[in-house]
């Protein structure tokens, strides 16, 4: 068994066999009938059976699936910053995280449309427990982050993961996507966990890990959805945490969240990519001689870019005004948009649970609060 076999996606040489294994799976049929409603099953099956690379699978099938998802469940995807990236160049995209699958697949749609290197993307192994999902993830260039490990196993796993990311970025010229912290943001506060950076730094071949981070070409990514299709599904965990209770997921919860994220209403979506962090890293090194503080400063730098570039929507301003019983941002939304949001709040939460209602509103309002830290006028 090769060093990275336990976590890596398929090699191109393995793709065709994997597709033959799943071509008749009912979930593949559902996905393809959704993507190509006018096409007979035998036609797309023949095309799948002739597919021999991840790129062909992504460009000919997954790309079309995501475009159909956008058509059916959103009012469009806009972007900013991609024109600053160079073709045939790998980047480490560190992103805020709102949706299990869409955050990465939408980024790859944008990279593909701009002619840029698409990513290998980190995904928790807890999300691909079903055999079909595990194969689909590996066909879509996902690599596994192993969960539920002992501290010793976690250390070994982190080392392997960091070395694999270094291998992709520096030797295979493959971009990488990773979330700024474990799990999706449930409360609307996007914050980079320095532990993620420390894990990435374990693969360093430089004397100073900050030089290694420069080599990886870190690009912070902000993704924002006007409506979070999984907003109400995030509430139970938030409430448990508010009550200092341990939250235990239902058996199929992750799968249901994936489906809701894909098909739920999103309205508008925006993805913004920042500049490569380069001179910022030089500045951090010049101002801090403590390695720990350097990593914390880099995490803060990533946060600064993500929060500054985060696209705010009418839903964010409406939630802020309702939560704070103010009309401070009334000029940012129409009355009809407020009515729509209030109806969603009523239908999803109701009025008899003030704590859940507050959590729901805060999820949408916190991006406004965070933006105000950087600028008085939004």
ChimeraX attribute file (.defattr): number of C-alpha atoms within 10 A of each C-alpha:
attribute: neighborCount
match mode: 1-to-1
recipient: residues
	/A:1	5
	/A:2	5
	/A:3	10
	/A:4	13
	/A:5	10
	/A:6	13
	/A:7	20
	/A:8	18
	/A:9	24
	/A:10	22
	/A:11	13
	/A:12	15
	/A:13	11
	/A:14	14
	/A:15	23
	/A:16	19
	/A:17	14
	/A:18	17
	/A:19	22
	/A:20	16
	/A:21	13
	/A:22	17
	/A:23	18
	/A:24	12
	/A:25	12
	/A:26	11
	/A:27	13
	/A:28	16
	/A:29	16
	/A:30	11
	/A:31	14
	/A:32	21
	/A:33	16
	/A:34	14
	/A:35	19
	/A:36	15
	/A:37	11
	/A:38	8
	/A:39	11
	/A:40	11
	/A:41	14
	/A:42	9
	/A:43	9
	/A:44	17
	/A:45	17
	/A:46	12
	/A:47	12
	/A:48	20
	/A:49	16
	/A:50	14
	/A:51	18
	/A:52	18
	/A:53	16
	/A:54	21
	/A:55	16
	/A:56	16
	/A:57	20
	/A:58	20
	/A:59	14
	/A:60	14
	/A:61	18
	/A:62	20
	/A:63	20
	/A:64	17
	/A:65	19
	/A:66	17
	/A:67	15
	/A:68	15
	/A:69	17
	/A:70	21
	/A:71	12
	/A:72	15
	/A:73	17
	/A:74	19
	/A:75	14
	/A:76	14
	/A:77	18
	/A:78	11
	/A:79	16
	/A:80	14
	/A:81	13
	/A:82	18
	/A:83	11
	/A:84	11
	/A:85	20
	/A:86	13
	/A:87	12
	/A:88	13
	/A:89	14
	/A:90	24
	/A:91	27
	/A:92	25
	/A:93	26
	/A:94	24
	/A:95	28
	/A:96	29
	/A:97	26
	/A:98	25
	/A:99	24
	/A:100	21
	/A:101	18
	/A:102	17
	/A:103	22
	/A:104	26
	/A:105	19
	/A:106	20
	/A:107	22
	/A:108	22
	/A:109	21
	/A:110	19
	/A:111	17
	/A:112	16
	/A:113	11
	/A:114	14
	/A:115	14
	/A:116	21
	/A:117	20
	/A:118	25
	/A:119	27
	/A:120	24
	/A:121	25
	/A:122	22
	/A:123	23
	/A:124	16
	/A:125	16
	/A:126	15
	/A:127	21
	/A:128	18
	/A:129	13
	/A:130	11
	/A:131	10
	/A:132	15
	/A:133	14
	/A:134	18
	/A:135	19
	/A:136	18
	/A:137	22
	/A:138	22
	/A:139	24
	/A:140	20
	/A:141	21
	/A:142	24
	/A:143	25
	/A:144	22
	/A:145	21
	/A:146	18
	/A:147	13
	/A:148	9
	/A:149	11
	/A:150	8
	/A:151	9
	/A:152	8
	/A:153	13
	/A:154	15
	/A:155	14
	/A:156	11
	/A:157	18
	/A:158	20
	/A:159	17
	/A:160	21
	/A:161	24
	/A:162	20
	/A:163	21
	/A:164	19
	/A:165	26
	/A:166	25
	/A:167	14
	/A:168	19
	/A:169	22
	/A:170	16
	/A:171	10
	/A:172	11
	/A:173	16
	/A:174	20
	/A:175	23
	/A:176	26
	/A:177	25
	/A:178	22
	/A:179	24
	/A:180	27
	/A:181	19
	/A:182	15
	/A:183	14
	/A:184	16
	/A:185	18
	/A:186	23
	/A:187	20
	/A:188	23
	/A:189	18
	/A:190	24
	/A:191	19
	/A:192	24
	/A:193	17
	/A:194	20
	/A:195	15
	/A:196	19
	/A:197	20
	/A:198	17
	/A:199	18
	/A:200	24
	/A:201	22
	/A:202	18
	/A:203	20
	/A:204	20
	/A:205	12
	/A:206	12
	/A:207	8
	/A:208	12
	/A:209	20
	/A:210	21
	/A:211	16
	/A:212	18
	/A:213	21
	/A:214	16
	/A:215	17
	/A:216	24
	/A:217	20
	/A:218	20
	/A:219	21
	/A:220	28
	/A:221	30
	/A:222	27
	/A:223	24
	/A:224	24
	/A:225	25
	/A:226	20
	/A:227	21
	/A:228	22
	/A:229	22
	/A:230	23
	/A:231	22
	/A:232	17
	/A:233	17
	/A:234	18
	/A:235	20
	/A:236	15
	/A:237	16
	/A:238	20
	/A:239	15
	/A:240	13
	/A:241	12
	/A:242	12
	/A:243	9
	/A:244	9
	/A:245	11
	/A:246	9
	/A:247	12
	/A:248	10
	/A:249	10
	/A:250	9
	/A:251	8
	/A:252	11
	/A:253	13
	/A:254	16
	/A:255	18
	/A:256	14
	/A:257	20
	/A:258	18
	/A:259	15
	/A:260	17
	/A:261	23
	/A:262	21
	/A:263	15
	/A:264	19
	/A:265	19
	/A:266	21
	/A:267	17
	/A:268	17
	/A:269	21
	/A:270	20
	/A:271	23
	/A:272	22
	/A:273	25
	/A:274	21
	/A:275	15
	/A:276	18
	/A:277	19
	/A:278	17
	/A:279	10
	/A:280	15
	/A:281	19
	/A:282	13
	/A:283	12
	/A:284	18
	/A:285	20
	/A:286	10
	/A:287	12
	/A:288	13
	/A:289	10
	/A:290	9
	/A:291	13
	/A:292	12
	/A:293	15
	/A:294	21
	/A:295	25
	/A:296	18
	/A:297	20
	/A:298	22
	/A:299	19
	/A:300	16
	/A:301	17
	/A:302	25
	/A:303	23
	/A:304	20
	/A:305	19
	/A:306	27
	/A:307	24
	/A:308	19
	/A:309	22
	/A:310	24
	/A:311	21
	/A:312	20
	/A:313	21
	/A:314	20
	/A:315	23
	/A:316	27
	/A:317	25
	/A:318	28
	/A:319	25
	/A:320	24
	/A:321	17
	/A:322	16
	/A:323	17
	/A:324	13
	/A:325	9
	/A:326	11
	/A:327	13
	/A:328	12
	/A:329	15
	/A:330	14
	/A:331	10
	/A:332	15
	/A:333	15
	/A:334	11
	/A:335	11
	/A:336	9
	/A:337	13
	/A:338	18
	/A:339	12
	/A:340	12
	/A:341	18
	/A:342	17
	/A:343	13
	/A:344	14
	/A:345	17
	/A:346	13
	/A:347	10
	/A:348	14
	/A:349	19
	/A:350	14
	/A:351	12
	/A:352	9
	/A:353	9
	/A:354	11
	/A:355	14
	/A:356	19
	/A:357	19
	/A:358	15
	/A:359	24
	/A:360	24
	/A:361	23
	/A:362	23
	/A:363	22
	/A:364	29
	/A:365	26
	/A:366	19
	/A:367	24
	/A:368	22
	/A:369	16
	/A:370	17
	/A:371	20
	/A:372	14
	/A:373	11
	/A:374	12
	/A:375	9
	/A:376	7
	/A:377	6
	/A:378	10
